[in-house]
């Protein structure tokens, strides 16, 4: 699978079911302290340590060697790639062409 971030293409690996469930768990923990009622977020609280743990996990799934694959990027650019990968993995495109 290929993603494009800032006009650069990256070849990433597919995520399997077990990895997807683990990533979902990590990502959910980042928002655990938030308050939600009636399907609306009343108070958004993000645990950035958990968020970055989820993003690093996604990068480790996506690339055989993330350090080598992303060595020419600064930290903000790595985060942008990581967020794109994590979003794709958490909301996979189905056979009908969307994530619904």
Biopython code that builds the backbone (N, CA, C, O; Angstrom):
import numpy as np
from Bio.PDB.StructureBuilder import StructureBuilder

atoms = [
    (1, "UNK", "N", (0.861, -1.157, 0.000)),
    (1, "UNK", "CA", (0.000, 0.000, 0.000)),
    (1, "UNK", "C", (0.910, 1.223, 0.000)),
    (1, "UNK", "O", (2.006, 1.200, 0.560)),
    (2, "UNK", "N", (0.437, 2.287, -0.635)),
    (2, "UNK", "CA", (1.223, 3.514, -0.734)),
    (2, "UNK", "C", (0.417, 4.688, -0.193)),
    (2, "UNK", "O", (-0.778, 4.810, -0.462)),
    (3, "UNK", "N", (1.081, 5.550, 0.572)),
    (3, "UNK", "CA", (0.461, 6.785, 1.048)),
    (3, "UNK", "C", (1.282, 7.955, 0.527)),
    (3, "UNK", "O", (2.464, 7.809, 0.216)),
    (4, "UNK", "N", (0.644, 9.110, 0.436)),
    (4, "UNK", "CA", (1.346, 10.318, 0.019)),
    (4, "UNK", "C", (1.204, 11.355, 1.127)),
    (4, "UNK", "O", (0.100, 11.663, 1.575)),
    (5, "UNK", "N", (2.339, 11.882, 1.554)),
    (5, "UNK", "CA", (2.371, 12.936, 2.573)),
    (5, "UNK", "C", (3.334, 13.996, 2.079)),
    (5, "UNK", "O", (4.488, 13.702, 1.768)),
    (6, "UNK", "N", (2.858, 15.232, 2.007)),
    (6, "UNK", "CA", (3.680, 16.341, 1.528)),
    (6, "UNK", "C", (4.335, 16.012, 0.175)),
    (6, "UNK", "O", (5.526, 16.244, -0.032)),
    (7, "UNK", "N", (3.529, 15.473, -0.720)),
    (7, "UNK", "CA", (3.938, 15.156, -2.086)),
    (7, "UNK", "C", (5.015, 14.071, -2.180)),
    (7, "UNK", "O", (5.611, 13.885, -3.241)),
    (8, "UNK", "N", (5.265, 13.367, -1.100)),
    (8, "UNK", "CA", (6.214, 12.258, -1.118)),
    (8, "UNK", "C", (5.447, 10.961, -0.866)),
    (8, "UNK", "O", (4.578, 10.895, 0.003)),
    (9, "UNK", "N", (5.782, 9.945, -1.633)),
    (9, "UNK", "CA", (5.116, 8.656, -1.479)),
    (9, "UNK", "C", (5.915, 7.738, -0.565)),
    (9, "UNK", "O", (7.145, 7.710, -0.592)),
    (10, "UNK", "N", (5.169, 6.986, 0.250)),
    (10, "UNK", "CA", (5.754, 6.012, 1.158)),
    (10, "UNK", "C", (5.049, 4.687, 0.959)),
    (10, "UNK", "O", (3.820, 4.624, 0.951)),
    (11, "UNK", "N", (5.820, 3.635, 0.798)),
    (11, "UNK", "CA", (5.245, 2.298, 0.713)),
    (11, "UNK", "C", (5.160, 1.765, 2.137)),
    (11, "UNK", "O", (6.166, 1.682, 2.842)),
    (12, "UNK", "N", (3.941, 1.402, 2.554)),
    (12, "UNK", "CA", (3.743, 0.892, 3.916)),
    (12, "UNK", "C", (3.122, -0.494, 3.857)),
    (12, "UNK", "O", (2.496, -0.881, 2.871)),
    (13, "UNK", "N", (3.316, -1.226, 4.943)),
    (13, "UNK", "CA", (2.760, -2.575, 5.038)),
    (13, "UNK", "C", (1.286, -2.509, 5.448)),
    (13, "UNK", "O", (0.838, -1.548, 6.073)),
    (14, "UNK", "N", (0.560, -3.544, 5.082)),
    (14, "UNK", "CA", (-0.824, -3.696, 5.532)),
    (14, "UNK", "C", (-0.806, -4.000, 7.035)),
    (14, "UNK", "O", (0.169, -4.541, 7.556)),
    (15, "UNK", "N", (-1.873, -3.652, 7.707)),
    (15, "UNK", "CA", (-2.005, -3.960, 9.132)),
    (15, "UNK", "C", (-2.924, -5.181, 9.258)),
    (15, "UNK", "O", (-3.943, -5.273, 8.574)),
    (16, "UNK", "N", (-2.555, -6.110, 10.135)),
    (16, "UNK", "CA", (-3.428, -7.275, 10.323)),
    (16, "UNK", "C", (-4.425, -6.997, 11.451)),
    (16, "UNK", "O", (-4.356, -5.966, 12.122)),
    (17, "UNK", "N", (-5.347, -7.935, 11.643)),
    (17, "UNK", "CA", (-6.420, -7.735, 12.612)),
    (17, "UNK", "C", (-5.894, -7.521, 14.029)),
    (17, "UNK", "O", (-6.342, -6.612, 14.726)),
    (18, "UNK", "N", (-4.957, -8.345, 14.451)),
    (18, "UNK", "CA", (-4.414, -8.250, 15.809)),
    (18, "UNK", "C", (-3.714, -6.904, 16.011)),
    (18, "UNK", "O", (-3.893, -6.258, 17.043)),
    (19, "UNK", "N", (-2.928, -6.488, 15.035)),
    (19, "UNK", "CA", (-2.252, -5.199, 15.119)),
    (19, "UNK", "C", (-3.267, -4.051, 15.146)),
    (19, "UNK", "O", (-3.104, -3.080, 15.884)),
    (20, "UNK", "N", (-4.309, -4.179, 14.333)),
    (20, "UNK", "CA", (-5.345, -3.148, 14.272)),
    (20, "UNK", "C", (-6.060, -2.999, 15.622)),
    (20, "UNK", "O", (-6.328, -1.885, 16.071)),
    (21, "UNK", "N", (-6.357, -4.116, 16.249)),
    (21, "UNK", "CA", (-7.011, -4.077, 17.558)),
    (21, "UNK", "C", (-6.096, -3.437, 18.605)),
    (21, "UNK", "O", (-6.555, -2.658, 19.440)),
    (22, "UNK", "N", (-4.809, -3.766, 18.558)),
    (22, "UNK", "CA", (-3.860, -3.185, 19.510)),
    (22, "UNK", "C", (-3.734, -1.673, 19.287)),
    (22, "UNK", "O", (-3.715, -0.901, 20.246)),
    (23, "UNK", "N", (-3.651, -1.262, 18.037)),
    (23, "UNK", "CA", (-3.578, 0.166, 17.734)),
    (23, "UNK", "C", (-4.838, 0.878, 18.213)),
    (23, "UNK", "O", (-4.757, 1.963, 18.788)),
    (24, "UNK", "N", (-5.989, 0.281, 17.983)),
    (24, "UNK", "CA", (-7.247, 0.874, 18.450)),
    (24, "UNK", "C", (-7.225, 1.042, 19.970)),
    (24, "UNK", "O", (-7.637, 2.079, 20.490)),
    (25, "UNK", "N", (-6.748, 0.032, 20.670)),
    (25, "UNK", "CA", (-6.657, 0.099, 22.129)),
    (25, "UNK", "C", (-5.745, 1.254, 22.565)),
    (25, "UNK", "O", (-6.114, 2.040, 23.437)),
    (26, "UNK", "N", (-4.570, 1.352, 21.965)),
    (26, "UNK", "CA", (-3.630, 2.423, 22.321)),
    (26, "UNK", "C", (-4.229, 3.791, 22.034)),
    (26, "UNK", "O", (-4.129, 4.704, 22.854)),
    (27, "UNK", "N", (-4.847, 3.930, 20.881)),
    (27, "UNK", "CA", (-5.423, 5.205, 20.475)),
    (27, "UNK", "C", (-6.578, 5.604, 21.406)),
    (27, "UNK", "O", (-6.702, 6.770, 21.780)),
    (28, "UNK", "N", (-7.401, 4.653, 21.768)),
    (28, "UNK", "CA", (-8.518, 4.918, 22.678)),
    (28, "UNK", "C", (-8.021, 5.413, 24.033)),
    (28, "UNK", "O", (-8.628, 6.298, 24.637)),
    (29, "UNK", "N", (-6.927, 4.845, 24.503)),
    (29, "UNK", "CA", (-6.366, 5.255, 25.794)),
    (29, "UNK", "C", (-5.942, 6.722, 25.795)),
    (29, "UNK", "O", (-5.944, 7.367, 26.843)),
    (30, "UNK", "N", (-5.581, 7.246, 24.636)),
    (30, "UNK", "CA", (-5.169, 8.651, 24.543)),
    (30, "UNK", "C", (-6.322, 9.593, 24.870)),
    (30, "UNK", "O", (-6.094, 10.719, 25.312)),
    (31, "UNK", "N", (-7.555, 9.144, 24.656)),
    (31, "UNK", "CA", (-8.735, 9.986, 24.874)),
    (31, "UNK", "C", (-9.579, 9.528, 26.053)),
    (31, "UNK", "O", (-10.701, 10.005, 26.229)),
    (32, "UNK", "N", (-9.067, 8.624, 26.853)),
    (32, "UNK", "CA", (-9.818, 7.994, 27.932)),
    (32, "UNK", "C", (-10.389, 8.991, 28.944)),
    (32, "UNK", "O", (-11.476, 8.764, 29.476)),
    (33, "UNK", "N", (-9.681, 10.084, 29.220)),
    (33, "UNK", "CA", (-10.132, 11.048, 30.231)),
    (33, "UNK", "C", (-11.152, 12.051, 29.686)),
    (33, "UNK", "O", (-11.669, 12.875, 30.440)),
    (34, "UNK", "N", (-11.443, 11.988, 28.394)),
    (34, "UNK", "CA", (-12.417, 12.912, 27.808)),
    (34, "UNK", "C", (-13.817, 12.583, 28.298)),
    (34, "UNK", "O", (-14.112, 11.451, 28.680)),
    (35, "UNK", "N", (-14.668, 13.591, 28.278)),
    (35, "UNK", "CA", (-16.059, 13.417, 28.696)),
    (35, "UNK", "C", (-16.953, 13.456, 27.460)),
    (35, "UNK", "O", (-16.922, 14.411, 26.684)),
    (36, "UNK", "N", (-17.753, 12.393, 27.290)),
    (36, "UNK", "CA", (-18.646, 12.276, 26.137)),
    (36, "UNK", "C", (-20.049, 11.960, 26.644)),
    (36, "UNK", "O", (-20.236, 11.070, 27.473)),
    (37, "UNK", "N", (-21.034, 12.703, 26.135)),
    (37, "UNK", "CA", (-22.423, 12.396, 26.475)),
    (37, "UNK", "C", (-23.299, 12.649, 25.245)),
    (37, "UNK", "O", (-23.089, 13.614, 24.510)),
    (38, "UNK", "N", (-24.264, 11.787, 25.035)),
    (38, "UNK", "CA", (-25.167, 11.874, 23.885)),
    (38, "UNK", "C", (-24.407, 11.931, 22.561)),
    (38, "UNK", "O", (-24.832, 12.596, 21.617)),
    (39, "UNK", "N", (-23.274, 11.222, 22.505)),
    (39, "UNK", "CA", (-22.494, 11.161, 21.278)),
    (39, "UNK", "C", (-21.688, 12.408, 20.973)),
    (39, "UNK", "O", (-21.109, 12.523, 19.893)),
    (40, "UNK", "N", (-21.644, 13.348, 21.916)),
    (40, "UNK", "CA", (-20.897, 14.589, 21.717)),
    (40, "UNK", "C", (-19.793, 14.693, 22.756)),
    (40, "UNK", "O", (-19.969, 14.295, 23.908)),
    (41, "UNK", "N", (-18.657, 15.230, 22.343)),
    (41, "UNK", "CA", (-17.534, 15.424, 23.257)),
    (41, "UNK", "C", (-17.779, 16.697, 24.054)),
    (41, "UNK", "O", (-17.838, 17.792, 23.495)),
    (42, "UNK", "N", (-17.921, 16.539, 25.367)),
    (42, "UNK", "CA", (-18.141, 17.686, 26.250)),
    (42, "UNK", "C", (-16.822, 18.295, 26.720)),
    (42, "UNK", "O", (-16.706, 19.510, 26.881)),
    (43, "UNK", "N", (-15.845, 17.441, 26.932)),
    (43, "UNK", "CA", (-14.555, 17.894, 27.458)),
    (43, "UNK", "C", (-13.467, 17.001, 26.874)),
    (43, "UNK", "O", (-13.298, 15.862, 27.309)),
    (44, "UNK", "N", (-12.731, 17.511, 25.897)),
    (44, "UNK", "CA", (-11.689, 16.738, 25.229)),
    (44, "UNK", "C", (-10.385, 16.839, 26.013)),
    (44, "UNK", "O", (-9.852, 17.929, 26.224)),
    (45, "UNK", "N", (-9.888, 15.698, 26.433)),
    (45, "UNK", "CA", (-8.605, 15.623, 27.125)),
    (45, "UNK", "C", (-7.780, 14.564, 26.418)),
    (45, "UNK", "O", (-8.208, 13.418, 26.279)),
    (46, "UNK", "N", (-6.590, 14.956, 25.972)),
    (46, "UNK", "CA", (-5.716, 14.035, 25.242)),
    (46, "UNK", "C", (-4.478, 13.756, 26.069)),
    (46, "UNK", "O", (-3.786, 14.678, 26.501)),
    (47, "UNK", "N", (-4.207, 12.494, 26.283)),
    (47, "UNK", "CA", (-2.966, 12.059, 26.918)),
    (47, "UNK", "C", (-1.948, 11.914, 25.790)),
    (47, "UNK", "O", (-1.933, 10.905, 25.085)),
    (48, "UNK", "N", (-1.101, 12.926, 25.625)),
    (48, "UNK", "CA", (-0.188, 12.934, 24.486)),
    (48, "UNK", "C", (0.869, 11.835, 24.556)),
    (48, "UNK", "O", (1.381, 11.414, 23.518)),
    (49, "UNK", "N", (1.203, 11.365, 25.744)),
    (49, "UNK", "CA", (2.109, 10.224, 25.839)),
    (49, "UNK", "C", (1.462, 8.992, 25.207)),
    (49, "UNK", "O", (2.119, 8.257, 24.471)),
    (50, "UNK", "N", (0.185, 8.765, 25.490)),
    (50, "UNK", "CA", (-0.540, 7.632, 24.900)),
    (50, "UNK", "C", (-0.743, 7.837, 23.398)),
    (50, "UNK", "O", (-0.643, 6.892, 22.616)),
    (51, "UNK", "N", (-1.030, 9.079, 23.004)),
    (51, "UNK", "CA", (-1.218, 9.368, 21.590)),
    (51, "UNK", "C", (0.053, 9.053, 20.806)),
    (51, "UNK", "O", (-0.002, 8.408, 19.759)),
    (52, "UNK", "N", (1.202, 9.512, 21.315)),
    (52, "UNK", "CA", (2.463, 9.245, 20.632)),
    (52, "UNK", "C", (2.825, 7.762, 20.684)),
    (52, "UNK", "O", (3.451, 7.251, 19.755)),
    (53, "UNK", "N", (2.448, 7.077, 21.735)),
    (53, "UNK", "CA", (2.667, 5.630, 21.803)),
    (53, "UNK", "C", (1.892, 4.937, 20.683)),
    (53, "UNK", "O", (2.413, 4.030, 20.034)),
    (54, "UNK", "N", (0.659, 5.359, 20.458)),
    (54, "UNK", "CA", (-0.154, 4.789, 19.376)),
    (54, "UNK", "C", (0.461, 5.111, 18.019)),
    (54, "UNK", "O", (0.534, 4.246, 17.145)),
    (55, "UNK", "N", (0.903, 6.352, 17.843)),
    (55, "UNK", "CA", (1.490, 6.750, 16.561)),
    (55, "UNK", "C", (2.796, 5.995, 16.294)),
    (55, "UNK", "O", (3.036, 5.566, 15.166)),
    (56, "UNK", "N", (3.624, 5.830, 17.297)),
    (56, "UNK", "CA", (4.873, 5.082, 17.134)),
    (56, "UNK", "C", (4.586, 3.620, 16.793)),
    (56, "UNK", "O", (5.290, 3.017, 15.982)),
    (57, "UNK", "N", (3.557, 3.059, 17.410)),
    (57, "UNK", "CA", (3.174, 1.681, 17.096)),
    (57, "UNK", "C", (2.764, 1.586, 15.619)),
    (57, "UNK", "O", (3.169, 0.660, 14.917)),
    (58, "UNK", "N", (1.960, 2.549, 15.155)),
    (58, "UNK", "CA", (1.531, 2.553, 13.749)),
    (58, "UNK", "C", (2.733, 2.643, 12.812)),
    (58, "UNK", "O", (2.774, 1.956, 11.791)),
    (59, "UNK", "N", (3.699, 3.474, 13.146)),
    (59, "UNK", "CA", (4.904, 3.589, 12.313)),
    (59, "UNK", "C", (5.699, 2.283, 12.304)),
    (59, "UNK", "O", (6.255, 1.894, 11.277)),
    (60, "UNK", "N", (5.748, 1.619, 13.440)),
    (60, "UNK", "CA", (6.475, 0.346, 13.515)),
    (60, "UNK", "C", (5.783, -0.762, 12.723)),
    (60, "UNK", "O", (6.442, -1.664, 12.206)),
    (61, "UNK", "N", (4.468, -0.695, 12.630)),
    (61, "UNK", "CA", (3.735, -1.649, 11.797)),
    (61, "UNK", "C", (3.956, -1.318, 10.322)),
    (61, "UNK", "O", (4.165, -2.213, 9.502)),
    (62, "UNK", "N", (3.910, -0.038, 9.995)),
    (62, "UNK", "CA", (3.948, 0.420, 8.601)),
    (62, "UNK", "C", (5.291, 0.191, 7.913)),
    (62, "UNK", "O", (5.338, -0.151, 6.731)),
    (63, "UNK", "N", (6.365, 0.380, 8.644)),
    (63, "UNK", "CA", (7.699, 0.322, 8.048)),
    (63, "UNK", "C", (8.537, -0.773, 8.693)),
    (63, "UNK", "O", (8.509, -0.966, 9.909)),
    (64, "UNK", "N", (9.273, -1.475, 7.862)),
    (64, "UNK", "CA", (10.193, -2.494, 8.370)),
    (64, "UNK", "C", (11.203, -1.858, 9.322)),
    (64, "UNK", "O", (11.527, -2.426, 10.365)),
    (65, "UNK", "N", (11.700, -0.671, 8.953)),
    (65, "UNK", "CA", (12.663, 0.061, 9.762)),
    (65, "UNK", "C", (12.300, 1.548, 9.695)),
    (65, "UNK", "O", (12.823, 2.271, 8.848)),
    (66, "UNK", "N", (11.405, 2.012, 10.585)),
    (66, "UNK", "CA", (10.959, 3.409, 10.527)),
    (66, "UNK", "C", (12.101, 4.416, 10.605)),
    (66, "UNK", "O", (12.074, 5.443, 9.927)),
    (67, "UNK", "N", (13.087, 4.130, 11.416)),
    (67, "UNK", "CA", (14.208, 5.059, 11.560)),
    (67, "UNK", "C", (14.912, 5.277, 10.226)),
    (67, "UNK", "O", (15.266, 6.404, 9.878)),
    (68, "UNK", "N", (15.110, 4.206, 9.493)),
    (68, "UNK", "CA", (15.764, 4.302, 8.176)),
    (68, "UNK", "C", (14.819, 4.938, 7.150)),
    (68, "UNK", "O", (15.236, 5.794, 6.369)),
    (69, "UNK", "N", (13.571, 4.529, 7.151)),
    (69, "UNK", "CA", (12.608, 5.015, 6.159)),
    (69, "UNK", "C", (12.322, 6.509, 6.294)),
    (69, "UNK", "O", (12.016, 7.175, 5.305)),
    (70, "UNK", "N", (12.419, 7.031, 7.505)),
    (70, "UNK", "CA", (12.049, 8.425, 7.757)),
    (70, "UNK", "C", (13.231, 9.286, 8.174)),
    (70, "UNK", "O", (13.049, 10.374, 8.720)),
    (71, "UNK", "N", (14.444, 8.800, 7.919)),
    (71, "UNK", "CA", (15.656, 9.460, 8.427)),
    (71, "UNK", "C", (15.870, 10.877, 7.899)),
    (71, "UNK", "O", (16.548, 11.675, 8.547)),
    (72, "UNK", "N", (15.312, 11.202, 6.748)),
    (72, "UNK", "CA", (15.522, 12.533, 6.170)),
    (72, "UNK", "C", (14.474, 13.551, 6.607)),
    (72, "UNK", "O", (14.486, 14.691, 6.142)),
    (73, "UNK", "N", (13.573, 13.150, 7.493)),
    (73, "UNK", "CA", (12.499, 14.032, 7.939)),
    (73, "UNK", "C", (12.781, 14.607, 9.321)),
    (73, "UNK", "O", (13.478, 13.991, 10.127)),
    (74, "UNK", "N", (12.234, 15.797, 9.592)),
    (74, "UNK", "CA", (12.332, 16.336, 10.947)),
    (74, "UNK", "C", (11.184, 15.742, 11.783)),
    (74, "UNK", "O", (10.342, 15.018, 11.252)),
    (75, "UNK", "N", (11.153, 16.041, 13.049)),
    (75, "UNK", "CA", (10.160, 15.431, 13.936)),
    (75, "UNK", "C", (8.725, 15.780, 13.539)),
    (75, "UNK", "O", (7.843, 14.923, 13.590)),
    (76, "UNK", "N", (8.488, 17.027, 13.146)),
    (76, "UNK", "CA", (7.138, 17.421, 12.739)),
    (76, "UNK", "C", (6.700, 16.643, 11.493)),
    (76, "UNK", "O", (5.541, 16.243, 11.387)),
    (77, "UNK", "N", (7.615, 16.432, 10.560)),
    (77, "UNK", "CA", (7.294, 15.678, 9.349)),
    (77, "UNK", "C", (7.054, 14.202, 9.668)),
    (77, "UNK", "O", (6.168, 13.575, 9.089)),
    (78, "UNK", "N", (7.836, 13.659, 10.578)),
    (78, "UNK", "CA", (7.625, 12.268, 11.009)),
    (78, "UNK", "C", (6.247, 12.136, 11.651)),
    (78, "UNK", "O", (5.530, 11.168, 11.398)),
    (79, "UNK", "N", (5.880, 13.113, 12.482)),
    (79, "UNK", "CA", (4.554, 13.094, 13.105)),
    (79, "UNK", "C", (3.450, 13.150, 12.053)),
    (79, "UNK", "O", (2.419, 12.493, 12.198)),
    (80, "UNK", "N", (3.662, 13.921, 11.008)),
    (80, "UNK", "CA", (2.656, 14.019, 9.950)),
    (80, "UNK", "C", (2.480, 12.671, 9.241)),
    (80, "UNK", "O", (1.357, 12.246, 8.968)),
    (81, "UNK", "N", (3.593, 12.013, 8.950)),
    (81, "UNK", "CA", (3.518, 10.675, 8.353)),
    (81, "UNK", "C", (2.842, 9.715, 9.332)),
    (81, "UNK", "O", (1.970, 8.938, 8.943)),
    (82, "UNK", "N", (3.247, 9.770, 10.600)),
    (82, "UNK", "CA", (2.681, 8.885, 11.616)),
    (82, "UNK", "C", (1.184, 9.065, 11.778)),
    (82, "UNK", "O", (0.452, 8.083, 11.902)),
    (83, "UNK", "N", (0.718, 10.312, 11.779)),
    (83, "UNK", "CA", (-0.713, 10.570, 11.911)),
    (83, "UNK", "C", (-1.474, 10.072, 10.683)),
    (83, "UNK", "O", (-2.584, 9.554, 10.799)),
    (84, "UNK", "N", (-0.871, 10.233, 9.514)),
    (84, "UNK", "CA", (-1.527, 9.749, 8.281)),
    (84, "UNK", "C", (-1.652, 8.226, 8.309)),
    (84, "UNK", "O", (-2.700, 7.674, 7.973)),
    (85, "UNK", "N", (-0.573, 7.556, 8.712)),
    (85, "UNK", "CA", (-0.585, 6.095, 8.794)),
    (85, "UNK", "C", (-1.610, 5.639, 9.831)),
    (85, "UNK", "O", (-2.415, 4.747, 9.565)),
    (86, "UNK", "N", (-1.576, 6.255, 11.010)),
    (86, "UNK", "CA", (-2.480, 5.861, 12.087)),
    (86, "UNK", "C", (-3.938, 6.058, 11.667)),
    (86, "UNK", "O", (-4.776, 5.194, 11.924)),
    (87, "UNK", "N", (-4.245, 7.176, 11.031)),
    (87, "UNK", "CA", (-5.611, 7.436, 10.570)),
    (87, "UNK", "C", (-6.040, 6.402, 9.543)),
    (87, "UNK", "O", (-7.165, 5.905, 9.594)),
    (88, "UNK", "N", (-5.163, 6.080, 8.623)),
    (88, "UNK", "CA", (-5.477, 5.068, 7.617)),
    (88, "UNK", "C", (-5.721, 3.713, 8.264)),
    (88, "UNK", "O", (-6.680, 3.024, 7.917)),
    (89, "UNK", "N", (-4.873, 3.330, 9.192)),
    (89, "UNK", "CA", (-5.025, 2.043, 9.870)),
    (89, "UNK", "C", (-6.282, 1.981, 10.739)),
    (89, "UNK", "O", (-6.910, 0.927, 10.842)),
    (90, "UNK", "N", (-6.651, 3.096, 11.363)),
    (90, "UNK", "CA", (-7.830, 3.109, 12.224)),
    (90, "UNK", "C", (-9.136, 3.220, 11.435)),
    (90, "UNK", "O", (-10.198, 2.844, 11.933)),
    (91, "UNK", "N", (-9.059, 3.732, 10.214)),
    (91, "UNK", "CA", (-10.237, 3.913, 9.358)),
    (91, "UNK", "C", (-9.957, 3.311, 7.987)),
    (91, "UNK", "O", (-9.862, 4.037, 6.998)),
    (92, "UNK", "N", (-9.825, 2.002, 7.923)),
    (92, "UNK", "CA", (-9.435, 1.382, 6.651)),
    (92, "UNK", "C", (-10.498, 1.579, 5.570)),
    (92, "UNK", "O", (-11.698, 1.594, 5.848)),
    (93, "UNK", "N", (-10.029, 1.727, 4.341)),
    (93, "UNK", "CA", (-10.929, 1.852, 3.204)),
    (93, "UNK", "C", (-11.471, 0.469, 2.874)),
    (93, "UNK", "O", (-10.711, -0.481, 2.684)),
    (94, "UNK", "N", (-12.781, 0.371, 2.808)),
    (94, "UNK", "CA", (-13.433, -0.890, 2.525)),
    (94, "UNK", "C", (-13.495, -1.132, 1.012)),
    (94, "UNK", "O", (-13.106, -0.271, 0.222)),
    (95, "UNK", "N", (-13.970, -2.269, 0.633)),
    (95, "UNK", "CA", (-14.068, -2.618, -0.784)),
    (95, "UNK", "C", (-14.981, -1.666, -1.557)),
    (95, "UNK", "O", (-14.853, -1.543, -2.775)),
    (96, "UNK", "N", (-15.911, -0.985, -0.856)),
    (96, "UNK", "CA", (-16.801, -0.049, -1.542)),
    (96, "UNK", "C", (-16.150, 1.310, -1.796)),
    (96, "UNK", "O", (-16.786, 2.213, -2.341)),
    (97, "UNK", "N", (-14.870, 1.456, -1.399)),
    (97, "UNK", "CA", (-14.126, 2.668, -1.688)),
    (97, "UNK", "C", (-14.133, 3.721, -0.598)),
    (97, "UNK", "O", (-13.519, 4.774, -0.765)),
    (98, "UNK", "N", (-14.815, 3.466, 0.518)),
    (98, "UNK", "CA", (-14.770, 4.415, 1.630)),
    (98, "UNK", "C", (-14.616, 3.673, 2.953)),
    (98, "UNK", "O", (-14.517, 2.446, 2.972)),
    (99, "UNK", "N", (-14.597, 4.408, 4.045)),
    (99, "UNK", "CA", (-14.367, 3.775, 5.350)),
    (99, "UNK", "C", (-15.663, 3.504, 6.109)),
    (99, "UNK", "O", (-15.621, 3.182, 7.296)),
    (100, "UNK", "N", (-16.818, 3.630, 5.443)),
    (100, "UNK", "CA", (-18.114, 3.361, 6.079)),
    (100, "UNK", "C", (-18.425, 1.885, 6.074)),
    (100, "UNK", "O", (-19.475, 1.473, 6.567)),
]
sb = StructureBuilder()
sb.init_structure("model")
sb.init_model(0)
sb.init_chain("A")
sb.init_seg("    ")
for serial, (resi, resn, name, xyz) in enumerate(atoms, 1):
    if name == "N":
        sb.init_residue(resn, " ", resi, " ")
    sb.init_atom(name, np.array(xyz, "f"), 0.0, 1.0, " ", f" {name:<3s}", serial, name[0])
structure = sb.get_structure()
